[in-house]
Amino acid sequence: MLTTVVGSYPALPEEPSSLSQKLSSFFGTYDRYKPAIELAVRDQIEAGIDIISDGQVRDGMVEIFAKAIPGMTVEGNTPKIVGKIKPSPVSISAEDLKYAVKIAEGISKEYSSNPCKIEEGVKGVKGIITGPSTLVFSSLLEGFYKSKDKAVIDLAYALKKEAEFLERTGAVYIQIDEPFLSTGLPDIKTAKKAIEIITKDLKVPTAMHVCGDISDVFEELLTFPVDIVDCEFAGIPKNINVLEEAANKGLIKDKKIGFGCIDTKKKEVEDPKKVLELIKKGLEALGKDNLIIDPDCGMKMLPKEAAFSKLKAMTEAVGWLS
Protein backbone atom coordinates (compact mmCIF):
# COMPACT_ATOMS: atom_id res chain seq x y z
CA MET A 1 0.00 0.00 0.00
CA LEU A 2 1.19 3.50 -0.79
CA THR A 3 1.59 6.04 1.98
CA THR A 4 1.23 9.79 1.61
CA VAL A 5 0.52 12.95 3.60
CA VAL A 6 -2.46 15.25 3.31
CA GLY A 7 -0.14 18.20 2.81
CA SER A 8 1.01 20.64 5.45
CA TYR A 9 3.95 20.04 7.78
CA PRO A 10 5.20 22.05 10.81
CA ALA A 11 8.31 23.56 9.23
CA LEU A 12 9.05 27.23 9.90
CA PRO A 13 10.72 29.75 7.58
CA GLU A 14 14.34 30.59 8.43
CA GLU A 15 16.10 33.93 8.42
CA PRO A 16 19.48 34.04 6.63
CA SER A 17 22.38 32.85 8.80
CA SER A 18 25.34 32.02 6.55
CA LEU A 19 27.33 34.67 4.66
CA SER A 20 25.99 33.48 1.30
CA GLN A 21 22.41 33.58 2.61
CA LYS A 22 22.91 37.09 3.98
CA LEU A 23 24.32 38.24 0.66
CA SER A 24 21.35 36.68 -1.11
CA SER A 25 19.04 38.46 1.32
CA PHE A 26 20.80 41.76 0.65
CA PHE A 27 20.20 41.37 -3.08
CA GLY A 28 16.62 40.23 -2.53
CA THR A 29 17.10 36.67 -3.76
CA TYR A 30 17.02 34.77 -0.45
CA ASP A 31 13.85 32.73 0.04
CA ARG A 32 13.30 32.12 3.76
CA TYR A 33 10.79 29.35 2.99
CA LYS A 34 13.16 27.10 1.02
CA PRO A 35 14.85 25.71 4.17
CA ALA A 36 11.38 24.90 5.50
CA ILE A 37 10.50 23.04 2.30
CA GLU A 38 13.75 21.10 2.51
CA LEU A 39 13.11 20.16 6.14
CA ALA A 40 9.56 19.02 5.35
CA VAL A 41 10.75 16.93 2.40
CA ARG A 42 13.60 15.36 4.38
CA ASP A 43 11.34 14.48 7.30
CA GLN A 44 8.72 12.88 5.08
CA ILE A 45 11.32 10.81 3.25
CA GLU A 46 13.09 9.84 6.48
CA ALA A 47 9.71 8.73 7.84
CA GLY A 48 9.27 6.44 4.83
CA ILE A 49 6.43 8.28 3.05
CA ASP A 50 5.97 7.22 -0.58
CA ILE A 51 4.24 10.29 -2.05
CA ILE A 52 5.29 13.49 -0.31
CA SER A 53 4.30 17.15 -0.41
CA ASP A 54 6.32 20.38 -0.32
CA GLY A 55 5.01 20.88 3.23
CA GLN A 56 2.72 23.81 2.34
CA VAL A 57 4.97 26.02 4.44
CA ARG A 58 4.26 29.48 3.02
CA ASP A 59 0.80 30.30 4.29
CA GLY A 60 -2.57 28.92 5.32
CA MET A 61 -4.46 26.79 2.81
CA VAL A 62 -6.96 29.58 2.11
CA GLU A 63 -4.69 32.61 2.41
CA ILE A 64 -2.05 31.44 -0.06
CA PHE A 65 -4.68 31.29 -2.83
CA ALA A 66 -6.69 34.31 -1.72
CA LYS A 67 -3.57 36.50 -1.88
CA ALA A 68 -2.69 35.38 -5.40
CA ILE A 69 -5.94 34.96 -7.32
CA PRO A 70 -7.26 38.14 -9.01
CA GLY A 71 -10.62 39.06 -7.48
CA MET A 72 -9.58 37.81 -4.04
CA THR A 73 -7.61 39.42 -1.23
CA VAL A 74 -6.79 39.05 2.44
CA GLU A 75 -7.43 41.99 4.75
CA GLY A 76 -6.06 41.47 8.23
CA ASN A 77 -6.76 37.78 8.73
CA THR A 78 -9.92 37.75 6.61
CA PRO A 79 -9.98 36.33 3.07
CA LYS A 80 -12.35 38.27 0.83
CA ILE A 81 -13.78 38.06 -2.66
CA VAL A 82 -13.85 41.65 -3.91
CA GLY A 83 -14.14 41.39 -7.70
CA LYS A 84 -14.39 39.14 -10.72
CA ILE A 85 -12.31 36.01 -10.08
CA LYS A 86 -9.73 35.27 -12.77
CA PRO A 87 -6.83 32.82 -13.10
CA SER A 88 -3.48 33.93 -11.72
CA PRO A 89 -1.09 34.72 -14.58
CA VAL A 90 1.64 32.77 -12.76
CA SER A 91 1.50 29.60 -10.71
CA ILE A 92 0.85 29.93 -6.99
CA SER A 93 2.75 26.86 -5.82
CA ALA A 94 4.55 25.27 -8.78
CA GLU A 95 7.93 26.70 -7.78
CA ASP A 96 7.66 25.13 -4.32
CA LEU A 97 6.69 21.80 -5.87
CA LYS A 98 9.62 22.06 -8.29
CA TYR A 99 11.99 22.73 -5.38
CA ALA A 100 10.54 19.81 -3.40
CA VAL A 101 11.12 17.50 -6.38
CA LYS A 102 14.72 18.73 -6.63
CA ILE A 103 15.34 18.11 -2.91
CA ALA A 104 13.72 14.68 -3.09
CA GLU A 105 15.86 13.69 -6.07
CA GLY A 106 18.98 14.83 -4.22
CA ILE A 107 18.06 12.82 -1.14
CA SER A 108 17.36 9.76 -3.27
CA LYS A 109 20.90 10.01 -4.66
CA GLU A 110 22.24 10.23 -1.11
CA TYR A 111 20.32 7.09 -0.19
CA SER A 112 21.42 5.20 -3.29
CA SER A 113 24.95 5.21 -1.87
CA ASN A 114 23.61 4.08 1.50
CA PRO A 115 20.58 1.89 0.65
CA CYS A 116 20.19 0.60 4.21
CA LYS A 117 18.53 3.90 5.10
CA ILE A 118 15.36 3.24 3.10
CA GLU A 119 14.15 0.37 0.98
CA GLU A 120 12.65 2.03 -2.08
CA GLY A 121 12.61 5.80 -1.67
CA VAL A 122 10.09 8.48 -2.46
CA LYS A 123 7.81 7.86 -5.44
CA GLY A 124 6.97 11.47 -6.19
CA VAL A 125 5.59 14.81 -4.99
CA LYS A 126 1.89 15.62 -5.15
CA GLY A 127 0.49 19.00 -6.13
CA ILE A 128 -2.09 20.45 -3.73
CA ILE A 129 -4.86 22.94 -4.41
CA THR A 130 -7.42 24.32 -1.97
CA GLY A 131 -10.81 23.61 -3.51
CA PRO A 132 -13.16 26.28 -4.86
CA SER A 133 -16.03 25.53 -2.46
CA THR A 134 -13.73 25.74 0.56
CA LEU A 135 -12.18 28.98 -0.70
CA VAL A 136 -15.57 30.61 -1.21
CA PHE A 137 -17.08 29.47 2.06
CA SER A 138 -13.96 30.60 3.94
CA SER A 139 -14.18 34.10 2.44
CA LEU A 140 -16.39 37.15 2.72
CA LEU A 141 -18.19 38.16 -0.47
CA GLU A 142 -18.00 41.89 -1.01
CA GLY A 143 -19.74 43.64 -3.85
CA PHE A 144 -19.21 41.64 -7.02
CA TYR A 145 -20.84 38.22 -6.52
CA LYS A 146 -24.44 37.86 -5.40
CA SER A 147 -24.24 34.07 -5.62
CA LYS A 148 -21.67 31.86 -3.91
CA ASP A 149 -22.30 29.21 -6.55
CA LYS A 150 -21.15 31.58 -9.30
CA ALA A 151 -18.02 32.40 -7.32
CA VAL A 152 -17.31 28.68 -6.86
CA ILE A 153 -17.50 28.04 -10.60
CA ASP A 154 -15.30 31.03 -11.48
CA LEU A 155 -12.77 29.84 -8.90
CA ALA A 156 -12.84 26.38 -10.45
CA TYR A 157 -11.72 27.83 -13.78
CA ALA A 158 -8.98 29.80 -12.01
CA LEU A 159 -7.80 26.71 -10.13
CA LYS A 160 -7.90 24.64 -13.31
CA LYS A 161 -5.04 26.80 -14.53
CA GLU A 162 -3.11 26.13 -11.32
CA ALA A 163 -3.68 22.38 -11.69
CA GLU A 164 -2.23 22.55 -15.19
CA PHE A 165 0.81 24.45 -13.88
CA LEU A 166 1.38 21.75 -11.25
CA GLU A 167 0.96 18.93 -13.74
CA ARG A 168 3.55 20.46 -16.06
CA THR A 169 5.93 20.99 -13.15
CA GLY A 170 5.99 17.28 -12.34
CA ALA A 171 3.28 16.53 -9.78
CA VAL A 172 2.60 12.79 -9.66
CA TYR A 173 -1.01 13.59 -8.85
CA ILE A 174 -3.16 16.59 -7.98
CA GLN A 175 -5.00 16.76 -4.66
CA ILE A 176 -7.92 19.16 -4.18
CA ASP A 177 -8.67 20.02 -0.54
CA GLU A 178 -12.40 20.45 0.11
CA PRO A 179 -12.95 20.16 3.90
CA PHE A 180 -16.07 22.32 3.69
CA LEU A 181 -17.95 19.62 1.79
CA SER A 182 -18.48 17.67 5.03
CA THR A 183 -20.26 20.65 6.62
CA GLY A 184 -23.25 20.59 4.24
CA LEU A 185 -22.90 24.32 3.54
CA PRO A 186 -21.80 24.25 -0.13
CA ASP A 187 -24.26 23.07 -2.76
CA ILE A 188 -23.02 19.57 -3.56
CA LYS A 189 -24.02 19.75 -7.24
CA THR A 190 -22.11 23.00 -7.71
CA ALA A 191 -19.14 21.54 -5.83
CA LYS A 192 -19.15 18.50 -8.11
CA LYS A 193 -19.34 20.64 -11.25
CA ALA A 194 -16.42 22.72 -9.97
CA ILE A 195 -14.26 19.63 -9.38
CA GLU A 196 -15.13 18.40 -12.86
CA ILE A 197 -13.91 21.69 -14.32
CA ILE A 198 -10.58 21.38 -12.50
CA THR A 199 -9.92 17.71 -13.26
CA LYS A 200 -11.09 17.58 -16.87
CA ASP A 201 -8.28 16.70 -19.30
CA LEU A 202 -5.62 16.39 -16.61
CA LYS A 203 -3.30 13.50 -17.42
CA VAL A 204 -2.17 12.76 -13.86
CA PRO A 205 -4.46 11.11 -11.28
CA THR A 206 -6.55 13.36 -9.05
CA ALA A 207 -7.63 13.19 -5.42
CA MET A 208 -10.10 15.07 -3.24
CA HIS A 209 -9.53 15.43 0.49
CA VAL A 210 -12.64 15.91 2.67
CA CYS A 211 -12.09 15.76 6.41
CA GLY A 212 -14.78 15.88 9.11
CA ASP A 213 -17.93 13.82 9.56
CA ILE A 214 -18.74 12.38 6.12
CA SER A 215 -21.97 10.60 7.13
CA ASP A 216 -24.24 12.80 5.02
CA VAL A 217 -22.01 13.28 1.98
CA PHE A 218 -19.76 10.25 1.44
CA GLU A 219 -21.92 8.46 -1.11
CA GLU A 220 -22.20 11.67 -3.11
CA LEU A 221 -18.43 12.24 -2.87
CA LEU A 222 -17.88 8.87 -4.50
CA THR A 223 -19.55 10.21 -7.65
CA PHE A 224 -17.11 13.12 -8.02
CA PRO A 225 -14.73 12.88 -11.02
CA VAL A 226 -11.56 12.09 -9.06
CA ASP A 227 -9.50 8.93 -8.71
CA ILE A 228 -9.02 9.11 -4.94
CA VAL A 229 -11.44 10.22 -2.21
CA ASP A 230 -9.49 10.95 0.97
CA CYS A 231 -11.19 11.13 4.40
CA GLU A 232 -10.34 10.93 8.10
CA PHE A 233 -10.99 7.75 10.03
CA ALA A 234 -8.83 8.12 13.16
CA GLY A 235 -10.28 11.32 14.62
CA ILE A 236 -13.85 10.42 13.60
CA PRO A 237 -14.21 6.65 14.13
CA LYS A 238 -17.83 6.54 12.92
CA ASN A 239 -16.57 7.34 9.43
CA ILE A 240 -15.45 3.70 9.33
CA ASN A 241 -19.11 2.66 9.48
CA VAL A 242 -19.89 5.00 6.60
CA LEU A 243 -17.05 3.46 4.58
CA GLU A 244 -18.21 -0.08 5.34
CA GLU A 245 -21.82 0.70 4.36
CA ALA A 246 -20.73 2.22 1.05
CA ALA A 247 -18.51 -0.80 0.36
CA ASN A 248 -21.33 -3.23 1.15
CA LYS A 249 -23.58 -1.36 -1.29
CA GLY A 250 -20.94 -1.74 -4.01
CA LEU A 251 -20.50 2.02 -4.34
CA ILE A 252 -16.70 2.04 -4.18
CA LYS A 253 -15.91 0.66 -7.60
CA ASP A 254 -13.50 2.81 -9.55
CA LYS A 255 -12.13 4.83 -6.64
CA LYS A 256 -9.24 4.43 -4.25
CA ILE A 257 -9.82 5.63 -0.70
CA GLY A 258 -7.30 7.82 1.06
CA PHE A 259 -7.48 6.28 4.52
CA GLY A 260 -6.67 8.78 7.27
CA CYS A 261 -5.37 6.70 10.17
CA ILE A 262 -3.44 9.26 12.25
CA ASP A 263 -5.31 11.80 14.42
CA THR A 264 -3.76 15.15 13.54
CA LYS A 265 -5.77 17.04 16.17
CA LYS A 266 -3.84 15.39 19.02
CA LYS A 267 -0.18 15.83 19.93
CA GLU A 268 0.06 12.36 21.42
CA VAL A 269 1.87 9.94 19.12
CA GLU A 270 -0.09 6.81 18.24
CA ASP A 271 1.08 3.31 19.04
CA PRO A 272 1.80 1.67 15.65
CA LYS A 273 -0.17 -1.37 16.81
CA LYS A 274 -3.29 0.79 17.24
CA VAL A 275 -2.72 2.32 13.82
CA LEU A 276 -2.46 -1.19 12.38
CA GLU A 277 -5.78 -2.16 13.99
CA LEU A 278 -7.48 0.80 12.31
CA ILE A 279 -5.91 0.09 8.92
CA LYS A 280 -7.11 -3.51 9.14
CA LYS A 281 -10.69 -2.24 9.39
CA GLY A 282 -10.16 -0.43 6.10
CA LEU A 283 -8.65 -3.55 4.60
CA GLU A 284 -11.64 -5.65 5.68
CA ALA A 285 -13.96 -3.19 3.94
CA LEU A 286 -12.03 -2.59 0.73
CA GLY A 287 -8.93 -4.74 0.35
CA LYS A 288 -5.28 -3.81 0.07
CA ASP A 289 -5.32 -2.53 -3.50
CA ASN A 290 -7.98 0.09 -2.83
CA LEU A 291 -6.37 2.00 0.05
CA ILE A 292 -3.80 4.78 0.22
CA ILE A 293 -2.65 5.36 3.79
CA ASP A 294 -2.21 8.87 5.20
CA PRO A 295 -2.91 11.06 8.25
CA ASP A 296 -6.41 12.45 8.84
CA CYS A 297 -5.48 15.96 7.78
CA GLY A 298 -2.56 18.37 7.50
CA MET A 299 0.00 18.42 10.31
CA LYS A 300 0.94 22.10 10.39
CA MET A 301 -0.45 22.73 13.88
CA LEU A 302 1.49 19.88 15.50
CA PRO A 303 4.94 20.14 17.08
CA LYS A 304 7.53 19.02 14.54
CA GLU A 305 8.71 16.11 16.69
CA ALA A 306 5.15 14.84 17.11
CA ALA A 307 4.41 15.16 13.38
CA PHE A 308 7.52 13.19 12.43
CA SER A 309 6.85 10.50 15.05
CA LYS A 310 3.24 10.14 13.90
CA LEU A 311 4.40 9.59 10.32
CA LYS A 312 6.88 6.99 11.54
CA ALA A 313 4.15 5.21 13.50
CA MET A 314 2.01 5.14 10.36
CA THR A 315 4.71 3.76 8.07
CA GLU A 316 5.73 1.22 10.68
CA ALA A 317 2.15 -0.07 10.84
CA VAL A 318 1.97 -0.29 7.03
CA GLY A 319 5.32 -2.09 6.98
CA TRP A 320 3.92 -4.89 9.11
CA LEU A 321 1.35 -5.59 6.39
CA SER A 322 3.87 -6.06 3.58
Number of C-alpha atoms within 10 A of each C-alpha: 13 17 22 27 25 25 24 22 28 21 25 18 15 12 14 17 10 9 9 11 16 15 14 14 16 11 9 9 11 16 15 16 18 19 17 22 26 21 21 26 27 17 23 26 21 17 19 24 25 20 22 28 26 32 28 26 23 20 11 13 20 20 21 20 23 22 17 17 21 19 19 26 21 19 9 6 7 13 23 21 24 18 16 14 22 17 19 16 12 12 19 19 21 23 14 24 23 19 16 26 24 13 18 24 16 12 17 19 13 12 16 15 9 10 13 9 13 15 10 13 21 23 18 20 23 28 29 30 24 21 28 29 29 21 26 25 17 17 19 17 19 12 10 13 15 10 9 17 19 14 23 26 22 19 27 26 19 21 29 23 18 24 29 20 19 26 20 13 18 17 25 19 22 27 27 25 25 21 21 20 26 20 14 11 11 18 13 17 12 17 23 17 15 24 27 16 19 27 24 12 10 14 13 16 16 24 24 27 24 25 23 18 21 25 14 13 16 19 18 13 20 20 14 21 20 24 20 25 26 29 30 27 28 21 20 17 13 14 19 21 14 19 24 17 14 17 16 12 9 9 15 19 10 12 18 19 24 28 28 30 28 28 22 23 14 14 16 13 19 19 13 20 14 15 21 21 13 20 23 16 15 23 15 11 18 20 11 15 11 21 24 19 26 26 28 27 26 22 29 19 15 18 13 18 12 18 26 21 16 26 28 21 22 31 23 18 20 19 12 10 11 6
